[in-house]
Amino acid sequence: MTRLRLAVIGWGRLGKACAEALRDAPELALAGIVRRADALGAASSSPIRGVPCVGHVSELEAIDAALLCVRSEAAPGVARELLQSRVRLVECADLADGALRAHHDEIAHLAKRYRVGAVVGAGWDPGLLPQLQRLFELLIPKGHSQVTRRVGTALHHTAAAENVAGVRGALCSELRDPDGGTHRYVYVELSRGGDLERVRQQIEGDPLFADEPTQVLPVDDLAALEQENRGVLVERLGDGVGGPHASLILEARLDPIAFTARLMLDAARSLSPHARGAWRYTPCGLVPLDGPG
Ligand SMILES: NC(=O)c1ccc[n+]([C@@H]2O[C@H](COP(=O)([O-])OP(=O)(O)OC[C@H]3O[C@@H](n4cnc5c(N)ncnc54)[C@H](OP(=O)(O)O)[C@@H]3O)[C@@H](O)[C@H]2O)c1
């Protein structure tokens, strides 16, 4: 089996999630990681043993496609550079409406000009979620839609813990035990030099937390914890004269980064080696993206 060799461009949350998803995809291989020069200089070695980490994609051998995982504002420029170098790409940038259209138009223009394949919109939102919403509207043409985004449903910030010296941020969640009691977990991200034991004693001894058994747990990155606990509720409820009215509801608890990584790998698989021009990702296959001509 010839494995598709993919490069990850940008070693942030999505880049790491793509590398993780690649570990579970035997038909795909992580050919290398491309990082900015200053990030490369600060890191002593490649973040993954045996995988080259370089400053430019041209330093990697025999790449089949690049997964564009750089920050949104940098995505248009990096996409342009990749396409000009005739590197096939898969992208998912989350940009505001007008900027996203311009970004996709530019990719369509360059992919056609340089006769190289590119996939846009291979992510959760933008990407798959708007497609699911369109499907709901197609099936229930007369009705109303509602999308409720939940950020860290079970988690909430707690000033009582965040005001403790040595704590950069804290999130709290109360979970019900099987025996009916409640247990409180306080996740803390320590500031530089913060002493976990002192922080733990102060929080666990705070009268505000005396009502339930409270456990303090250190985490490296509070933002990542919130991200993991993201959810969305998509509702389409039929209305109009007569009945019964159809309804469609999608309730999802998800990590949008992990979902996006899986969708990017699927997009890379779907992009045939002979495909030219820009394509929009759908889980049922790629569809041509109409560019500005
Ligand atoms: N469609 C979706 O549902 C969805 C979901 C999640 C993310 N995304 C998109 O995925 C991309 C990455 O998101 P993320 O959460 O992984 O971001 P992130 O954690 O902020 O990481 C992005 C990486 O981009 C690189 N970078 C930073 N500044 C740069 C610059 N000026 N020029 C070039 N590269 C730069 C850095 O990598 P190095 O240090 O290695 O250079 C950084 O780690 C974004 O475009 C985001 O919109 C889309």
The ligand as an SDF file (V2000), in Angstrom:
LIG
                    3D

 48 52  0  0  0  0  0  0  0  0999 V2000
  -13.2250   24.9680   10.5590 N   0  0  0  0  0  0  0  0  0  0  0  0
  -13.0910   24.6620   11.8340 C   0  0  0  0  0  0  0  0  0  0  0  0
  -14.0070   24.1360   12.4790 O   0  0  0  0  0  0  0  0  0  0  0  0
  -11.8020   24.9470   12.5490 C   0  0  0  0  0  0  0  0  0  0  0  0
  -11.6090   24.4330   13.8380 C   0  0  0  0  0  0  0  0  0  0  0  0
  -10.3810   24.6820   14.4600 C   0  0  0  0  0  0  0  0  0  0  0  0
   -9.4000   25.4200   13.8110 C   0  0  0  0  0  0  0  0  0  0  0  0
   -9.6510   25.9120   12.5740 N   0  0  0  0  0  0  0  0  0  0  0  0
   -8.6160   26.6930   11.8630 C   0  0  0  0  0  0  0  0  0  0  0  0
   -7.3710   26.0390   11.9780 O   0  0  0  0  0  0  0  0  0  0  0  0
   -6.3280   26.9790   12.0160 C   0  0  0  0  0  0  0  0  0  0  0  0
   -5.4180   26.6920   13.2030 C   0  0  0  0  0  0  0  0  0  0  0  0
   -6.1490   26.8170   14.4030 O   0  0  0  0  0  0  0  0  0  0  0  0
   -5.4420   26.5020   15.8190 P   0  0  0  0  0  0  0  0  0  0  0  0
   -6.5150   26.5250   16.8160 O   0  0  0  0  0  0  0  0  0  0  0  0
   -4.5640   25.3070   15.6870 O   0  0  0  0  0  0  0  0  0  0  0  0
   -4.5200   27.7850   15.9800 O   0  0  0  0  0  0  0  0  0  0  0  0
   -3.2880   27.9620   17.0060 P   0  0  0  0  0  0  0  0  0  0  0  0
   -3.3170   26.9460   18.0840 O   0  0  0  0  0  0  0  0  0  0  0  0
   -3.2960   29.4080   17.3260 O   0  0  0  0  0  0  0  0  0  0  0  0
   -1.9980   27.5710   16.1420 O   0  0  0  0  0  0  0  0  0  0  0  0
   -1.7410   28.0450   14.8890 C   0  0  0  0  0  0  0  0  0  0  0  0
   -0.2620   27.8960   14.5250 C   0  0  0  0  0  0  0  0  0  0  0  0
   -0.0420   28.7770   13.4150 O   0  0  0  0  0  0  0  0  0  0  0  0
    1.3180   29.1690   13.4230 C   0  0  0  0  0  0  0  0  0  0  0  0
    1.3600   30.6260   13.3210 N   0  0  0  0  0  0  0  0  0  0  0  0
    1.1040   31.5410   14.2740 C   0  0  0  0  0  0  0  0  0  0  0  0
    1.2540   32.7880   13.7670 N   0  0  0  0  0  0  0  0  0  0  0  0
    1.5960   32.6520   12.4810 C   0  0  0  0  0  0  0  0  0  0  0  0
    1.8950   33.5450   11.4230 C   0  0  0  0  0  0  0  0  0  0  0  0
    1.8640   34.8650   11.6070 N   0  0  0  0  0  0  0  0  0  0  0  0
    2.2000   33.0480   10.2090 N   0  0  0  0  0  0  0  0  0  0  0  0
    2.2210   31.7160    9.9940 C   0  0  0  0  0  0  0  0  0  0  0  0
    1.9670   30.8020   10.9790 N   0  0  0  0  0  0  0  0  0  0  0  0
    1.6520   31.2640   12.1850 C   0  0  0  0  0  0  0  0  0  0  0  0
    1.9420   28.6810   14.7280 C   0  0  0  0  0  0  0  0  0  0  0  0
    2.6340   27.4710   14.4250 O   0  0  0  0  0  0  0  0  0  0  0  0
    4.2560   27.4020   14.4710 P   0  0  0  0  0  0  0  0  0  0  0  0
    4.6280   27.9160   15.8100 O   0  0  0  0  0  0  0  0  0  0  0  0
    4.5190   25.9570   14.2880 O   0  0  0  0  0  0  0  0  0  0  0  0
    4.7650   28.2330   13.3350 O   0  0  0  0  0  0  0  0  0  0  0  0
    0.7240   28.3700   15.5830 C   0  0  0  0  0  0  0  0  0  0  0  0
    0.9850   27.3820   16.5310 O   0  0  0  0  0  0  0  0  0  0  0  0
   -7.0090   28.3480   12.0320 C   0  0  0  0  0  0  0  0  0  0  0  0
   -7.0210   28.8450   10.7210 O   0  0  0  0  0  0  0  0  0  0  0  0
   -8.4040   28.0540   12.5000 C   0  0  0  0  0  0  0  0  0  0  0  0
   -9.3640   28.9630   11.9910 O   0  0  0  0  0  0  0  0  0  0  0  0
  -10.8110   25.6780   11.9320 C   0  0  0  0  0  0  0  0  0  0  0  0
  1  2  1  0
  2  3  2  0
  2  4  1  0
  4  5  1  0
  4 48  2  0
  5  6  2  0
  6  7  1  0
  7  8  2  0
  8  9  1  0
  8 48  1  0
  9 10  1  0
  9 46  1  0
 10 11  1  0
 11 12  1  0
 11 44  1  0
 12 13  1  0
 13 14  1  0
 14 15  2  0
 14 16  1  0
 14 17  1  0
 17 18  1  0
 18 19  2  0
 18 20  1  0
 18 21  1  0
 21 22  1  0
 22 23  1  0
 23 24  1  0
 23 42  1  0
 24 25  1  0
 25 26  1  0
 25 36  1  0
 26 27  1  0
 26 35  1  0
 27 28  2  0
 28 29  1  0
 29 30  1  0
 29 35  2  0
 30 31  1  0
 30 32  2  0
 32 33  1  0
 33 34  2  0
 34 35  1  0
 36 37  1  0
 36 42  1  0
 37 38  1  0
 38 39  2  0
 38 40  1  0
 38 41  1  0
 42 43  1  0
 44 45  1  0
 44 46  1  0
 46 47  1  0
M  CHG  2   8   1  16  -1
M  END
$$$$
